[in-house]
Amino acid sequence: MAKRKNISKHNFGFLIPQIAVFFLLALVFRELNVPRYALLSLALYLLLSGYLKVVIPKWHRKGLYYIRKGELEGASFAFKKSYSFFSKHIWVDKYRAFTLLSISGYSYREMALMNMIFCYSQLGKTKDAKNIQKLLSKEFPENPYGSEK
C-alpha cells in the first residue's frame, strides 16, 4: 500500500468563533458570580471541544482508524457514511467553527470525498475513484484533488 500523504489545511479565521465561545462562557460564569470563572470556562470549553470532535464526526474518525489499520474497504464505507451524514446536516459542516469547534479549512464532506478517492485508488477501484473525483470537482471546484492530473 502506498504511503498516504498527510494533507491538512487550516483556516485560522475559524479561531475567532472559538475564542468567542470561550469568552461567552467566561462572561456567563462571571455574571453568575462563579469563583475562578476563567478556569471553569477553559475546562468547559476543552470538554465541549473534545466531546464535539469525538461524537459528531464519528464516521470520519472510524474511516481514519480503518486507514491506519490498512482496512481500506471499511474506511471507504465509513467515509461514505460520513459524507452522507454531513450532506444531510450541511449546516453542521458549514458552521463547523461553532458546531465542532474545528479550524479545518476542509469541510468534512470534502475530506470524506478525498479519503474515498484515496481508498478506491489503493484498492484498484479506478472507476469508483474517478467518479468520486468528478463529484469532488463538481462540489468543491477549488480543491486541487478534484481535477485529473
N, C-alpha and C positions, 0 to 999 in steps of 0.2 A: 504494500500500500504506500502511496506517495505521501511524503510529509506534508501536512497541512500548513499552509501559510497563515499566520495569525493576522487577521485583518481587523483593525479597530479604528473607529472614527468617533471622536468625542465632540460634542457641541457644548463648549464651556458656557455658552449663554444659558444653558439649562441649569447652571448652578444658581442663578438668580432666584428662580422659584423655590429651590431647595432651601436657600438661605431665608427666603421669605417665610417658608413653613416653620423653620426653626424659630425665627423671631416672633411669629404669630403665637407659637406655643409658649414662648417666654413671656410674651405680653399677657396672655390669658392667665398663666400661673402667677405672674406678678400682681395682676388685678385681683386674683383670689387670695392674695397675701400668703402664698405658699413659700415657706422658707427654702432657700437655695433653689429658687425658681430656674436659674440659668442651668444649673447642673441637672435638674429634673427634666428640663426641656431638651437638653442634649441627649440624656438617656432615652427619653421617649422617642425622640427623632431617630436615634440609632435603632431602637427596637422596631419602630414602624418601618423604617427603610429596609431592614433585614427581612421583616415579615413580608412586605410587599414584593421584594425581589425573589422570594422563595415561592410564595403561594400563587401569584398571578401568572408568571411565565413558566409554570411547571413543565409544560411540554417542551419548551425551548431548552430548559435545563436538562430534561431527560435526553433530548437529542444530543446535547453536548456530551453527556455522560456516555451514551452509546458510541459516539465517535471516538472518545478516549479509549473505550474498550475494543474498538475495531469492529463493532456490530453496526455496520452501515445500513442494513435493512431496517433494523429497529430505529436507527437515527432518522432515516428518511421518513418513516411512519410518524415519529414524534414531531418532526418539523412540519409535516402536513397538518397534524393536529394543532400545532402552534399557529400556523398560518390561518387555519380555519377559525380558531378562537379569536385571534386579533382581527380577522376580517369581519366577524360578527360584532365585535366590540371595538370598532375603529377608534372611537373616542379615547379608549384606554391607551391605545398605542400613540395616537396623535398628541395627547397631552401627558405623555409618559414622564415628563419632568415633574408633574404633580402626582399622577396616579401611581407611578412606580418609583418615584424619586430617582430617575435614571438620567444620566447625562449622555447617553449613547446618541451619536449622530445618525445611526441607522435605526430605522423602526424595526420592531420585532417581525413584522411581515416581510420586510426587506431582508432581514437576517435569515429568516426561515427559507426564503427562496434561494438565497446564496448558498446556504448549507445543503439544501436539497440538490442543487446543481453539483456541489462537491460530492455528495454521497452517490448520486447517479453516475457521475463520471468515473468514480473509483470502482463502482460495481460493473462498469462496462455497459451501462444502460444509456448509451449515447443519445438515442432518440428522446428518452424522457428528459435527459439533461438539457437538450436543445429546446424542448417545449417549455421547460421551466425558465430557461434563459430568455426566451421570447416574452414570456409573461413578466419576468423581471424588467426587461427592456421597456415593455409597454407600461407597467405600473410605476416604474422608477427610472425614467429615461436618463437621469443624471448619473446613475450607477454604472461604473465602468465595466462591471462584470456581466451586465446585461447585453452588451454588444459582442458579436462574434469577432474573434481576432484572427 
